[in-house]
């Protein structure tokens, strides 16, 4: 009797244990990614595969750029233009990450040299998504959503290829890819590009890895193809479309720099597409939605330096002055002389000495001014600013315990400059367009002064400043 009771008790315990284990297994969510941070998953609405895709049988396709050309402002413009291309391809675009001031498609969180930041470090990503969707008709998705839902068959689009390459080629059979717009061979570098893309994506998957099946060459020659031709090559089956580098578009065509051995041709069209919206794809007049931390840090920065209102904002783009000066000797000094004259006029006419002066150089500054020539121009500008008695201000992220990402820092400084009563921009570049747009938000009639920009020197308020530096 006692034995039967003991057996029944242990049998009951065993059954309860088995039931508990089965319940755990049924409720366990298997990981689909090794990502160690939540890359904007709370900042973009959940992916809806039926949204805006009912009209296309390739609705499950995704577009991913491994690298975006240029720094944040230009790279964001290129991201917007890639959304337009994706709309033509009936695909969604994967939200990139910040790598210093660059945009990068695939993060490597195990890297000790590279620090990746989610895009919501600088932008209000849900509003950015809405803005891009309004303009292009397509959506951004998070990297996690991409890993979970994207097709594993990859189409790699090589935008850096040149038919003039002298390397040893592999045949179609050796490479194993279905080729489009390529010779019947690929260079070792192209094979490596495909394998590296696979390997980097596999770091974020446990099973069901991405595999490059098709390879598209967009050579840097006058041979142009269309997005319709790419769609026809890909077929109706959804794919993941990966661009090794995305340099953006100009109106109806996407362009890259010409090969060095091509004479008298600065750029080449590589891809024609239809523009899905009448609105500008350069967003010069679009106010991008920034992270609230950017705005609050700008206010804290201004409080810290105790600069009295109203003040004059001055932004000097030294990197761009150095680039143009290589063609026009003495340009930087001439531009600084114009700034000196303007500052003197402000002081005489408005009896003010309140200036907020910021350059693109410093610990968190541009990554494009490290060579000896550019550093010489830094010395010229800093010497000139000192002689004008203009103090250079630089935001320290420790002030607000904010992100130390260089893009975040530059945007905080941009928002601080936008609080000025007048704005002076020296040097060209895309950064100034967002600065001017932000500056004019509060009052569209505020005055902007241009020195050594592609717009010229529009200093009509003071008649004696009509002199222009040759550009």
C-alpha positions, 0 to 999 in steps of 0.5 A: 500500500505504501509503495503504491502511494509513493509511486503515485506521488512520484508519478504525479510530480513527474507529470507536473514537471513535464507539463511545466517544461512543455509550457516553457518551450511553447512560450520561449521566443527564439532569438533571430539576431545577435544585436546587443542594442535595440536599434530604434525598434521602439522608434519606428512603428512595427513592420506591417508587410501588407502596408502600402505593398498590396499593389506589388508582387515584390512587396517583401523586398528590402533595400540595404546600403552598406555605406552611404557617401559623405557625412551626416547631412549629405548621407541623410539626403542620400538615404532619402533618395534611396527611399525613392529608388526603393519605391521604384523597386517596391521595397522598404529601406533598412534604417542605417546606423551612425558611425561617427558622422557617417551612415553605415548599414550593418553594425558590428557591435563587437568592434573595439575600434568602431562605435555604432549609434542608432539613428535616433541619437540625432533624429526623431526617427518616427517623424523622419519615417513619416517625412520620407514616406510623404516624399517618396512613398516608402517606409524605413524599417529597423535593422531588427525588423529587417533581420526577422523578415527579409528574404535571404536571397540577396541581390548585390548591386556594385556601384564602384565597378569599372570595366577598365579594371586590370585585375584577374577575373573569375568566370560566371561558373567560378563566381556562382552568381547570376550576373546582370549588366556585367561581363561574364566575369567578376574581379576578386574584389567583387567576389570579396564584396559579396562574401563580406556582405554575407559574412557581416549579415550572418553575424546577426542571424542564428539560422537561415543565413543571407546568401548572394544569388545575383550580382548587378554591375553599375559601371562608372561609364556612360552605360546607363540602366533603369530601375525597371530593368533591375526589377525585371532581372530580379523577378517577382520573387522578393529579394534583399537588394544590397548596394555596396555604396550609395552615393545618391541621385540627381533628379532622375539619375543616380551618379558616381564619380568617374574613373580616374582614367576618364578624361573631362568627365567629373561624374557618370550616370549609373541608374535612371529612375522615376521620381515619385514625388514633385517635392525636392529630393535634396530637402534643402527646404525641408526641416528634418525632425531632430531628437529632443536631446539635440534641442535641449542640449542646444539650450543648455549650451547657450545658457552655459556660455551666457551669450546675451540676446540678440547675437550674430551667429557665424559658421565657418566651414573650413574643410570646404574652404580648403578644398576650393583653395586648392584650385584658387590660391588665397581664397581662404584669406580672401574669405576671412577678409570679407568676414572681417569687414562684415563683423566690423560693419555689424559692430558699427551699425548695431553697436553689438559685440555678441557673436556666436562663432563655430567652425567644423574643426575640433574633437567632434568636428569633420573627419575630412580635414586631417591632411597637412593642407587642410590643417594649414587652412585651420591655422589661417582661419583661427588666426583671422578669428582671433584678430577679429576678436571672435571667440570660437565656441564648441559644445562639450557633450559632458555638459548635458551627459549627452551622446558623444557622437560627432553628428550629435555634437554638430547638430547641437551647435547648429541648433545653437546658431539657429537661435541667433538674430542674424546668420553668417555662413562662410564656405559651401556644403550641404550642412549650411542648408539645414542650418539656414532652414533651422535658422529661418523656422522661427522667423522667415524674415531673418537675415542670412549673409553668404560668404564664399558659398556657391550662392556668392556673397550676398551682402547687400545691407552694406554697400562697401562689401560688394567685393567677391573672392574668385570662385 
